[in-house]
Amino acid sequence: QVQLVESGGGLVQAGGFLRLSCAASGSIFSINTMGWYRQAPGKQRELVAAITSGGSTNYAGSVKGRFTISRDNAKNTVYLQMSSLKPEDTAVYYCAAKRHVLAVQYDYWGQGTQVTVSS
């Protein structure tokens, strides 16, 4: 089992920035890819960014150039640096992890952290 705990959410004005953190514990050796999802009210959960154990990254088109995902393997932590935030970035952000890079579904999820961007 893997436990994921997010932190760093909050209220920020449009154009501002936030950094989310996700600390992993448990059987972390089994994890290949970690990602950040978000879910806005009335919308489906969407993948925002992901990073593999080798450092390869991918981003949703809506955040490319504004968000950066990174991971510190020594600290078992993944970060999502968000800048130039827009009101449409408002959502609950979830950290997720999966054991196999080609798997479609993520195996483990955090509890989520709220990000609210005011206009």
CNS distance restraints for C-alpha pairs under 8 A (distance, minus, plus):
assign (resid   1 and name CA) (resid  26 and name CA) 5.88 0.50 0.50
assign (resid   1 and name CA) (resid  27 and name CA) 5.58 0.50 0.50
assign (resid   2 and name CA) (resid  24 and name CA) 6.76 0.50 0.50
assign (resid   2 and name CA) (resid  25 and name CA) 5.73 0.50 0.50
assign (resid   2 and name CA) (resid  26 and name CA) 4.66 0.50 0.50
assign (resid   2 and name CA) (resid  27 and name CA) 5.35 0.50 0.50
assign (resid   2 and name CA) (resid  28 and name CA) 6.19 0.50 0.50
assign (resid   2 and name CA) (resid 108 and name CA) 6.52 0.50 0.50
assign (resid   3 and name CA) (resid  24 and name CA) 5.63 0.50 0.50
assign (resid   3 and name CA) (resid  25 and name CA) 5.20 0.50 0.50
assign (resid   3 and name CA) (resid  26 and name CA) 6.10 0.50 0.50
assign (resid   3 and name CA) (resid 108 and name CA) 7.28 0.50 0.50
assign (resid   3 and name CA) (resid 109 and name CA) 7.60 0.50 0.50
assign (resid   3 and name CA) (resid 110 and name CA) 7.09 0.50 0.50
assign (resid   4 and name CA) (resid  22 and name CA) 6.26 0.50 0.50
assign (resid   4 and name CA) (resid  23 and name CA) 5.66 0.50 0.50
assign (resid   4 and name CA) (resid  24 and name CA) 4.68 0.50 0.50
assign (resid   4 and name CA) (resid  25 and name CA) 6.66 0.50 0.50
assign (resid   4 and name CA) (resid  95 and name CA) 6.84 0.50 0.50
assign (resid   4 and name CA) (resid  96 and name CA) 7.40 0.50 0.50
assign (resid   4 and name CA) (resid 108 and name CA) 7.46 0.50 0.50
assign (resid   4 and name CA) (resid 109 and name CA) 6.32 0.50 0.50
assign (resid   4 and name CA) (resid 110 and name CA) 4.67 0.50 0.50
assign (resid   4 and name CA) (resid 111 and name CA) 7.71 0.50 0.50
assign (resid   5 and name CA) (resid  22 and name CA) 5.36 0.50 0.50
assign (resid   5 and name CA) (resid  23 and name CA) 5.26 0.50 0.50
assign (resid   5 and name CA) (resid  24 and name CA) 6.65 0.50 0.50
assign (resid   5 and name CA) (resid  95 and name CA) 7.65 0.50 0.50
assign (resid   5 and name CA) (resid 110 and name CA) 5.44 0.50 0.50
assign (resid   5 and name CA) (resid 111 and name CA) 6.84 0.50 0.50
assign (resid   5 and name CA) (resid 112 and name CA) 7.98 0.50 0.50
assign (resid   6 and name CA) (resid  20 and name CA) 6.97 0.50 0.50
assign (resid   6 and name CA) (resid  21 and name CA) 5.51 0.50 0.50
assign (resid   6 and name CA) (resid  22 and name CA) 4.33 0.50 0.50
assign (resid   6 and name CA) (resid  23 and name CA) 6.53 0.50 0.50
assign (resid   6 and name CA) (resid  94 and name CA) 7.30 0.50 0.50
assign (resid   6 and name CA) (resid  95 and name CA) 6.55 0.50 0.50
assign (resid   6 and name CA) (resid 110 and name CA) 6.43 0.50 0.50
assign (resid   6 and name CA) (resid 111 and name CA) 7.16 0.50 0.50
assign (resid   6 and name CA) (resid 112 and name CA) 6.30 0.50 0.50
assign (resid   6 and name CA) (resid 113 and name CA) 6.25 0.50 0.50
assign (resid   7 and name CA) (resid  20 and name CA) 5.77 0.50 0.50
assign (resid   7 and name CA) (resid  21 and name CA) 5.25 0.50 0.50
assign (resid   7 and name CA) (resid  22 and name CA) 6.47 0.50 0.50
assign (resid   7 and name CA) (resid 113 and name CA) 6.41 0.50 0.50
assign (resid   8 and name CA) (resid  18 and name CA) 7.11 0.50 0.50
assign (resid   8 and name CA) (resid  19 and name CA) 5.93 0.50 0.50
assign (resid   8 and name CA) (resid  20 and name CA) 4.53 0.50 0.50
assign (resid   8 and name CA) (resid  21 and name CA) 6.12 0.50 0.50
assign (resid   8 and name CA) (resid 113 and name CA) 7.42 0.50 0.50
assign (resid   9 and name CA) (resid  18 and name CA) 7.18 0.50 0.50
assign (resid   9 and name CA) (resid  19 and name CA) 7.56 0.50 0.50
assign (resid   9 and name CA) (resid  20 and name CA) 6.22 0.50 0.50
assign (resid   9 and name CA) (resid 113 and name CA) 5.40 0.50 0.50
assign (resid   9 and name CA) (resid 114 and name CA) 5.32 0.50 0.50
assign (resid   9 and name CA) (resid 115 and name CA) 4.98 0.50 0.50
assign (resid   9 and name CA) (resid 116 and name CA) 7.98 0.50 0.50
assign (resid  10 and name CA) (resid  18 and name CA) 7.98 0.50 0.50
assign (resid  10 and name CA) (resid 113 and name CA) 7.99 0.50 0.50
assign (resid  10 and name CA) (resid 114 and name CA) 6.15 0.50 0.50
assign (resid  10 and name CA) (resid 115 and name CA) 5.05 0.50 0.50
assign (resid  10 and name CA) (resid 116 and name CA) 6.14 0.50 0.50
assign (resid  11 and name CA) (resid 115 and name CA) 6.14 0.50 0.50
assign (resid  11 and name CA) (resid 116 and name CA) 4.74 0.50 0.50
assign (resid  11 and name CA) (resid 117 and name CA) 5.93 0.50 0.50
assign (resid  11 and name CA) (resid 118 and name CA) 7.32 0.50 0.50
assign (resid  12 and name CA) (resid  16 and name CA) 6.13 0.50 0.50
assign (resid  12 and name CA) (resid  17 and name CA) 7.18 0.50 0.50
assign (resid  12 and name CA) (resid  18 and name CA) 7.66 0.50 0.50
assign (resid  12 and name CA) (resid 115 and name CA) 7.88 0.50 0.50
assign (resid  12 and name CA) (resid 116 and name CA) 6.32 0.50 0.50
assign (resid  12 and name CA) (resid 117 and name CA) 5.02 0.50 0.50
assign (resid  12 and name CA) (resid 118 and name CA) 6.26 0.50 0.50
assign (resid  13 and name CA) (resid  85 and name CA) 7.61 0.50 0.50
assign (resid  13 and name CA) (resid 117 and name CA) 5.35 0.50 0.50
assign (resid  13 and name CA) (resid 118 and name CA) 4.78 0.50 0.50
assign (resid  13 and name CA) (resid 119 and name CA) 6.20 0.50 0.50
assign (resid  14 and name CA) (resid  84 and name CA) 6.94 0.50 0.50
assign (resid  14 and name CA) (resid  85 and name CA) 5.26 0.50 0.50
assign (resid  14 and name CA) (resid  86 and name CA) 5.02 0.50 0.50
assign (resid  14 and name CA) (resid  87 and name CA) 6.25 0.50 0.50
assign (resid  14 and name CA) (resid 117 and name CA) 5.69 0.50 0.50
assign (resid  14 and name CA) (resid 118 and name CA) 5.67 0.50 0.50
assign (resid  14 and name CA) (resid 119 and name CA) 5.32 0.50 0.50
assign (resid  15 and name CA) (resid  83 and name CA) 6.93 0.50 0.50
assign (resid  15 and name CA) (resid  84 and name CA) 4.17 0.50 0.50
assign (resid  15 and name CA) (resid  85 and name CA) 4.85 0.50 0.50
assign (resid  15 and name CA) (resid  86 and name CA) 6.40 0.50 0.50
assign (resid  16 and name CA) (resid  83 and name CA) 5.98 0.50 0.50
assign (resid  16 and name CA) (resid  84 and name CA) 5.51 0.50 0.50
assign (resid  16 and name CA) (resid  85 and name CA) 5.49 0.50 0.50
assign (resid  17 and name CA) (resid  81 and name CA) 7.53 0.50 0.50
assign (resid  17 and name CA) (resid  82 and name CA) 5.34 0.50 0.50
assign (resid  17 and name CA) (resid  83 and name CA) 4.22 0.50 0.50
assign (resid  17 and name CA) (resid  84 and name CA) 6.25 0.50 0.50
assign (resid  17 and name CA) (resid  85 and name CA) 6.11 0.50 0.50
assign (resid  18 and name CA) (resid  81 and name CA) 6.20 0.50 0.50
assign (resid  18 and name CA) (resid  82 and name CA) 5.26 0.50 0.50
assign (resid  18 and name CA) (resid  83 and name CA) 6.66 0.50 0.50
assign (resid  19 and name CA) (resid  79 and name CA) 6.76 0.50 0.50
assign (resid  19 and name CA) (resid  80 and name CA) 5.57 0.50 0.50
assign (resid  19 and name CA) (resid  81 and name CA) 4.43 0.50 0.50
assign (resid  19 and name CA) (resid  82 and name CA) 5.92 0.50 0.50
assign (resid  20 and name CA) (resid  79 and name CA) 5.51 0.50 0.50
assign (resid  20 and name CA) (resid  80 and name CA) 5.00 0.50 0.50
assign (resid  20 and name CA) (resid  81 and name CA) 6.44 0.50 0.50
assign (resid  20 and name CA) (resid  82 and name CA) 7.93 0.50 0.50
assign (resid  21 and name CA) (resid  77 and name CA) 6.71 0.50 0.50
assign (resid  21 and name CA) (resid  78 and name CA) 5.80 0.50 0.50
assign (resid  21 and name CA) (resid  79 and name CA) 4.56 0.50 0.50
assign (resid  21 and name CA) (resid  80 and name CA) 6.53 0.50 0.50
assign (resid  22 and name CA) (resid  77 and name CA) 5.38 0.50 0.50
assign (resid  22 and name CA) (resid  78 and name CA) 5.11 0.50 0.50
assign (resid  22 and name CA) (resid  79 and name CA) 6.29 0.50 0.50
assign (resid  22 and name CA) (resid  95 and name CA) 6.26 0.50 0.50
assign (resid  23 and name CA) (resid  75 and name CA) 7.78 0.50 0.50
assign (resid  23 and name CA) (resid  76 and name CA) 6.00 0.50 0.50
assign (resid  23 and name CA) (resid  77 and name CA) 4.48 0.50 0.50
assign (resid  23 and name CA) (resid  78 and name CA) 6.68 0.50 0.50
assign (resid  24 and name CA) (resid  28 and name CA) 6.79 0.50 0.50
assign (resid  24 and name CA) (resid  76 and name CA) 5.45 0.50 0.50
assign (resid  24 and name CA) (resid  77 and name CA) 6.03 0.50 0.50
assign (resid  25 and name CA) (resid  76 and name CA) 7.25 0.50 0.50
assign (resid  27 and name CA) (resid  31 and name CA) 7.75 0.50 0.50
assign (resid  28 and name CA) (resid  76 and name CA) 7.68 0.50 0.50
assign (resid  30 and name CA) (resid  99 and name CA) 5.59 0.50 0.50
assign (resid  31 and name CA) (resid  53 and name CA) 7.82 0.50 0.50
assign (resid  31 and name CA) (resid  97 and name CA) 6.49 0.50 0.50
assign (resid  31 and name CA) (resid  98 and name CA) 5.69 0.50 0.50
assign (resid  31 and name CA) (resid  99 and name CA) 4.41 0.50 0.50
assign (resid  31 and name CA) (resid 100 and name CA) 7.38 0.50 0.50
assign (resid  32 and name CA) (resid  52 and name CA) 5.67 0.50 0.50
assign (resid  32 and name CA) (resid  53 and name CA) 5.09 0.50 0.50
assign (resid  32 and name CA) (resid  97 and name CA) 7.51 0.50 0.50
assign (resid  32 and name CA) (resid  98 and name CA) 6.11 0.50 0.50
assign (resid  32 and name CA) (resid  99 and name CA) 5.01 0.50 0.50
assign (resid  32 and name CA) (resid 100 and name CA) 5.85 0.50 0.50
assign (resid  32 and name CA) (resid 101 and name CA) 6.00 0.50 0.50
assign (resid  33 and name CA) (resid  50 and name CA) 6.83 0.50 0.50
assign (resid  33 and name CA) (resid  51 and name CA) 5.60 0.50 0.50
assign (resid  33 and name CA) (resid  52 and name CA) 4.18 0.50 0.50
assign (resid  33 and name CA) (resid  53 and name CA) 5.96 0.50 0.50
assign (resid  33 and name CA) (resid  97 and name CA) 5.74 0.50 0.50
assign (resid  33 and name CA) (resid  98 and name CA) 5.40 0.50 0.50
assign (resid  33 and name CA) (resid  99 and name CA) 6.66 0.50 0.50
assign (resid  33 and name CA) (resid 100 and name CA) 7.05 0.50 0.50
assign (resid  33 and name CA) (resid 101 and name CA) 5.77 0.50 0.50
assign (resid  34 and name CA) (resid  50 and name CA) 5.63 0.50 0.50
assign (resid  34 and name CA) (resid  51 and name CA) 5.50 0.50 0.50
assign (resid  34 and name CA) (resid  52 and name CA) 6.41 0.50 0.50
assign (resid  34 and name CA) (resid  78 and name CA) 7.38 0.50 0.50
assign (resid  34 and name CA) (resid  95 and name CA) 7.34 0.50 0.50
assign (resid  34 and name CA) (resid  96 and name CA) 5.65 0.50 0.50
assign (resid  34 and name CA) (resid  97 and name CA) 4.32 0.50 0.50
assign (resid  34 and name CA) (resid  98 and name CA) 6.44 0.50 0.50
assign (resid  35 and name CA) (resid  47 and name CA) 7.34 0.50 0.50
assign (resid  35 and name CA) (resid  48 and name CA) 7.46 0.50 0.50
assign (resid  35 and name CA) (resid  49 and name CA) 5.56 0.50 0.50
assign (resid  35 and name CA) (resid  50 and name CA) 3.93 0.50 0.50
assign (resid  35 and name CA) (resid  51 and name CA) 6.20 0.50 0.50
assign (resid  35 and name CA) (resid  95 and name CA) 5.86 0.50 0.50
assign (resid  35 and name CA) (resid  96 and name CA) 5.16 0.50 0.50
assign (resid  35 and name CA) (resid  97 and name CA) 6.21 0.50 0.50
assign (resid  36 and name CA) (resid  47 and name CA) 6.20 0.50 0.50
assign (resid  36 and name CA) (resid  48 and name CA) 5.49 0.50 0.50
assign (resid  36 and name CA) (resid  49 and name CA) 5.38 0.50 0.50
assign (resid  36 and name CA) (resid  50 and name CA) 6.31 0.50 0.50
assign (resid  36 and name CA) (resid  80 and name CA) 7.56 0.50 0.50
assign (resid  36 and name CA) (resid  93 and name CA) 6.68 0.50 0.50
assign (resid  36 and name CA) (resid  94 and name CA) 5.59 0.50 0.50
assign (resid  36 and name CA) (resid  95 and name CA) 4.70 0.50 0.50
assign (resid  36 and name CA) (resid  96 and name CA) 6.11 0.50 0.50
assign (resid  37 and name CA) (resid  45 and name CA) 6.51 0.50 0.50
assign (resid  37 and name CA) (resid  46 and name CA) 5.38 0.50 0.50
assign (resid  37 and name CA) (resid  47 and name CA) 4.33 0.50 0.50
assign (resid  37 and name CA) (resid  48 and name CA) 5.13 0.50 0.50
assign (resid  37 and name CA) (resid  49 and name CA) 7.15 0.50 0.50
assign (resid  37 and name CA) (resid  93 and name CA) 5.65 0.50 0.50
assign (resid  37 and name CA) (resid  94 and name CA) 5.03 0.50 0.50
assign (resid  37 and name CA) (resid  95 and name CA) 6.38 0.50 0.50
assign (resid  37 and name CA) (resid  96 and name CA) 7.30 0.50 0.50
assign (resid  38 and name CA) (resid  45 and name CA) 5.50 0.50 0.50
assign (resid  38 and name CA) (resid  46 and name CA) 5.52 0.50 0.50
assign (resid  38 and name CA) (resid  47 and name CA) 6.60 0.50 0.50
assign (resid  38 and name CA) (resid  48 and name CA) 6.64 0.50 0.50
assign (resid  38 and name CA) (resid  91 and name CA) 5.81 0.50 0.50
assign (resid  38 and name CA) (resid  92 and name CA) 5.41 0.50 0.50
assign (resid  38 and name CA) (resid  93 and name CA) 4.23 0.50 0.50
assign (resid  38 and name CA) (resid  94 and name CA) 5.85 0.50 0.50
assign (resid  39 and name CA) (resid  43 and name CA) 6.27 0.50 0.50
assign (resid  39 and name CA) (resid  44 and name CA) 6.00 0.50 0.50
assign (resid  39 and name CA) (resid  45 and name CA) 4.33 0.50 0.50
assign (resid  39 and name CA) (resid  46 and name CA) 6.40 0.50 0.50
assign (resid  39 and name CA) (resid  91 and name CA) 5.19 0.50 0.50
assign (resid  39 and name CA) (resid  92 and name CA) 5.32 0.50 0.50
assign (resid  39 and name CA) (resid  93 and name CA) 6.58 0.50 0.50
assign (resid  40 and name CA) (resid  44 and name CA) 7.30 0.50 0.50
assign (resid  40 and name CA) (resid  45 and name CA) 7.36 0.50 0.50
assign (resid  40 and name CA) (resid  90 and name CA) 6.45 0.50 0.50
assign (resid  40 and name CA) (resid  91 and name CA) 4.20 0.50 0.50
assign (resid  40 and name CA) (resid  92 and name CA) 6.36 0.50 0.50
assign (resid  41 and name CA) (resid  91 and name CA) 7.10 0.50 0.50
assign (resid  47 and name CA) (resid  59 and name CA) 7.83 0.50 0.50
assign (resid  47 and name CA) (resid  60 and name CA) 6.68 0.50 0.50
assign (resid  48 and name CA) (resid  59 and name CA) 5.75 0.50 0.50
assign (resid  48 and name CA) (resid  60 and name CA) 5.11 0.50 0.50
assign (resid  48 and name CA) (resid  63 and name CA) 7.09 0.50 0.50
assign (resid  49 and name CA) (resid  57 and name CA) 7.13 0.50 0.50
assign (resid  49 and name CA) (resid  58 and name CA) 5.57 0.50 0.50
assign (resid  49 and name CA) (resid  59 and name CA) 4.34 0.50 0.50
assign (resid  49 and name CA) (resid  60 and name CA) 6.26 0.50 0.50
assign (resid  49 and name CA) (resid  68 and name CA) 7.90 0.50 0.50
assign (resid  49 and name CA) (resid  69 and name CA) 6.46 0.50 0.50
assign (resid  50 and name CA) (resid  57 and name CA) 5.52 0.50 0.50
assign (resid  50 and name CA) (resid  58 and name CA) 5.48 0.50 0.50
assign (resid  50 and name CA) (resid  59 and name CA) 6.71 0.50 0.50
assign (resid  50 and name CA) (resid  69 and name CA) 6.91 0.50 0.50
assign (resid  51 and name CA) (resid  55 and name CA) 5.78 0.50 0.50
assign (resid  51 and name CA) (resid  56 and name CA) 5.44 0.50 0.50
assign (resid  51 and name CA) (resid  57 and name CA) 4.43 0.50 0.50
assign (resid  51 and name CA) (resid  58 and name CA) 6.79 0.50 0.50
assign (resid  51 and name CA) (resid  69 and name CA) 6.85 0.50 0.50
assign (resid  51 and name CA) (resid  70 and name CA) 7.01 0.50 0.50
assign (resid  51 and name CA) (resid  71 and name CA) 7.59 0.50 0.50
assign (resid  52 and name CA) (resid  56 and name CA) 5.29 0.50 0.50
assign (resid  52 and name CA) (resid  57 and name CA) 6.63 0.50 0.50
assign (resid  52 and name CA) (resid 101 and name CA) 6.99 0.50 0.50
assign (resid  55 and name CA) (resid  70 and name CA) 7.83 0.50 0.50
assign (resid  55 and name CA) (resid  71 and name CA) 7.88 0.50 0.50
assign (resid  57 and name CA) (resid  69 and name CA) 7.34 0.50 0.50
assign (resid  59 and name CA) (resid  63 and name CA) 6.67 0.50 0.50
assign (resid  59 and name CA) (resid  64 and name CA) 5.72 0.50 0.50
assign (resid  60 and name CA) (resid  64 and name CA) 6.20 0.50 0.50
assign (resid  63 and name CA) (resid  67 and name CA) 5.61 0.50 0.50
assign (resid  66 and name CA) (resid  82 and name CA) 6.14 0.50 0.50
assign (resid  66 and name CA) (resid  83 and name CA) 5.28 0.50 0.50
assign (resid  66 and name CA) (resid  84 and name CA) 6.12 0.50 0.50
assign (resid  66 and name CA) (resid  85 and name CA) 7.72 0.50 0.50
assign (resid  67 and name CA) (resid  80 and name CA) 6.69 0.50 0.50
assign (resid  67 and name CA) (resid  81 and name CA) 5.48 0.50 0.50
assign (resid  67 and name CA) (resid  82 and name CA) 4.47 0.50 0.50
assign (resid  67 and name CA) (resid  83 and name CA) 6.12 0.50 0.50
assign (resid  68 and name CA) (resid  79 and name CA) 7.97 0.50 0.50
assign (resid  68 and name CA) (resid  80 and name CA) 5.66 0.50 0.50
assign (resid  68 and name CA) (resid  81 and name CA) 5.04 0.50 0.50
assign (resid  68 and name CA) (resid  82 and name CA) 6.60 0.50 0.50
assign (resid  69 and name CA) (resid  78 and name CA) 7.25 0.50 0.50
assign (resid  69 and name CA) (resid  79 and name CA) 5.63 0.50 0.50
assign (resid  69 and name CA) (resid  80 and name CA) 4.60 0.50 0.50
assign (resid  69 and name CA) (resid  81 and name CA) 6.36 0.50 0.50
assign (resid  70 and name CA) (resid  78 and name CA) 5.74 0.50 0.50
assign (resid  70 and name CA) (resid  79 and name CA) 5.24 0.50 0.50
assign (resid  70 and name CA) (resid  80 and name CA) 6.63 0.50 0.50
assign (resid  71 and name CA) (resid  76 and name CA) 7.49 0.50 0.50
assign (resid  71 and name CA) (resid  77 and name CA) 5.74 0.50 0.50
assign (resid  71 and name CA) (resid  78 and name CA) 4.17 0.50 0.50
assign (resid  71 and name CA) (resid  79 and name CA) 6.01 0.50 0.50
assign (resid  72 and name CA) (resid  76 and name CA) 5.92 0.50 0.50
assign (resid  72 and name CA) (resid  77 and name CA) 5.34 0.50 0.50
assign (resid  72 and name CA) (resid  78 and name CA) 6.26 0.50 0.50
assign (resid  73 and name CA) (resid  77 and name CA) 6.52 0.50 0.50
assign (resid  85 and name CA) (resid  89 and name CA) 6.50 0.50 0.50
assign (resid  85 and name CA) (resid 117 and name CA) 6.76 0.50 0.50
assign (resid  86 and name CA) (resid  90 and name CA) 7.58 0.50 0.50
assign (resid  86 and name CA) (resid 117 and name CA) 6.14 0.50 0.50
assign (resid  86 and name CA) (resid 118 and name CA) 7.80 0.50 0.50
assign (resid  86 and name CA) (resid 119 and name CA) 7.55 0.50 0.50
assign (resid  87 and name CA) (resid 116 and name CA) 7.33 0.50 0.50
assign (resid  87 and name CA) (resid 117 and name CA) 4.67 0.50 0.50
assign (resid  87 and name CA) (resid 118 and name CA) 5.69 0.50 0.50
assign (resid  87 and name CA) (resid 119 and name CA) 5.97 0.50 0.50
assign (resid  88 and name CA) (resid 117 and name CA) 7.54 0.50 0.50
assign (resid  89 and name CA) (resid 115 and name CA) 7.59 0.50 0.50
assign (resid  89 and name CA) (resid 116 and name CA) 7.46 0.50 0.50
assign (resid  89 and name CA) (resid 117 and name CA) 6.68 0.50 0.50
assign (resid  90 and name CA) (resid 114 and name CA) 7.81 0.50 0.50
assign (resid  90 and name CA) (resid 115 and name CA) 5.40 0.50 0.50
assign (resid  90 and name CA) (resid 116 and name CA) 4.57 0.50 0.50
assign (resid  90 and name CA) (resid 117 and name CA) 5.44 0.50 0.50
assign (resid  91 and name CA) (resid 114 and name CA) 6.09 0.50 0.50
assign (resid  91 and name CA) (resid 115 and name CA) 5.54 0.50 0.50
assign (resid  91 and name CA) (resid 116 and name CA) 6.60 0.50 0.50
assign (resid  92 and name CA) (resid 112 and name CA) 5.88 0.50 0.50
assign (resid  92 and name CA) (resid 113 and name CA) 5.40 0.50 0.50
assign (resid  92 and name CA) (resid 114 and name CA) 4.36 0.50 0.50
assign (resid  92 and name CA) (resid 115 and name CA) 6.00 0.50 0.50
assign (resid  93 and name CA) (resid 112 and name CA) 5.29 0.50 0.50
assign (resid  93 and name CA) (resid 113 and name CA) 5.27 0.50 0.50
assign (resid  93 and name CA) (resid 114 and name CA) 6.18 0.50 0.50
assign (resid  93 and name CA) (resid 115 and name CA) 6.94 0.50 0.50
assign (resid  94 and name CA) (resid 109 and name CA) 6.88 0.50 0.50
assign (resid  94 and name CA) (resid 110 and name CA) 5.80 0.50 0.50
assign (resid  94 and name CA) (resid 111 and name CA) 6.63 0.50 0.50
assign (resid  94 and name CA) (resid 112 and name CA) 4.36 0.50 0.50
assign (resid  94 and name CA) (resid 113 and name CA) 6.57 0.50 0.50
assign (resid  95 and name CA) (resid 109 and name CA) 5.88 0.50 0.50
assign (resid  95 and name CA) (resid 110 and name CA) 5.24 0.50 0.50
assign (resid  95 and name CA) (resid 111 and name CA) 7.92 0.50 0.50
assign (resid  95 and name CA) (resid 112 and name CA) 6.90 0.50 0.50
assign (resid  96 and name CA) (resid 106 and name CA) 6.26 0.50 0.50
assign (resid  96 and name CA) (resid 107 and name CA) 7.36 0.50 0.50
assign (resid  96 and name CA) (resid 108 and name CA) 5.49 0.50 0.50
assign (resid  96 and name CA) (resid 109 and name CA) 4.48 0.50 0.50
assign (resid  96 and name CA) (resid 110 and name CA) 6.33 0.50 0.50
assign (resid  97 and name CA) (resid 106 and name CA) 5.61 0.50 0.50
assign (resid  97 and name CA) (resid 107 and name CA) 5.94 0.50 0.50
assign (resid  97 and name CA) (resid 108 and name CA) 5.17 0.50 0.50
assign (resid  97 and name CA) (resid 109 and name CA) 6.63 0.50 0.50
assign (resid  98 and name CA) (resid 103 and name CA) 7.37 0.50 0.50
assign (resid  98 and name CA) (resid 105 and name CA) 7.37 0.50 0.50
assign (resid  98 and name CA) (resid 106 and name CA) 4.62 0.50 0.50
assign (resid  98 and name CA) (resid 107 and name CA) 4.85 0.50 0.50
assign (resid  98 and name CA) (resid 108 and name CA) 6.52 0.50 0.50
assign (resid  99 and name CA) (resid 103 and name CA) 7.80 0.50 0.50
assign (resid  99 and name CA) (resid 106 and name CA) 7.85 0.50 0.50
assign (resid  99 and name CA) (resid 107 and name CA) 7.01 0.50 0.50
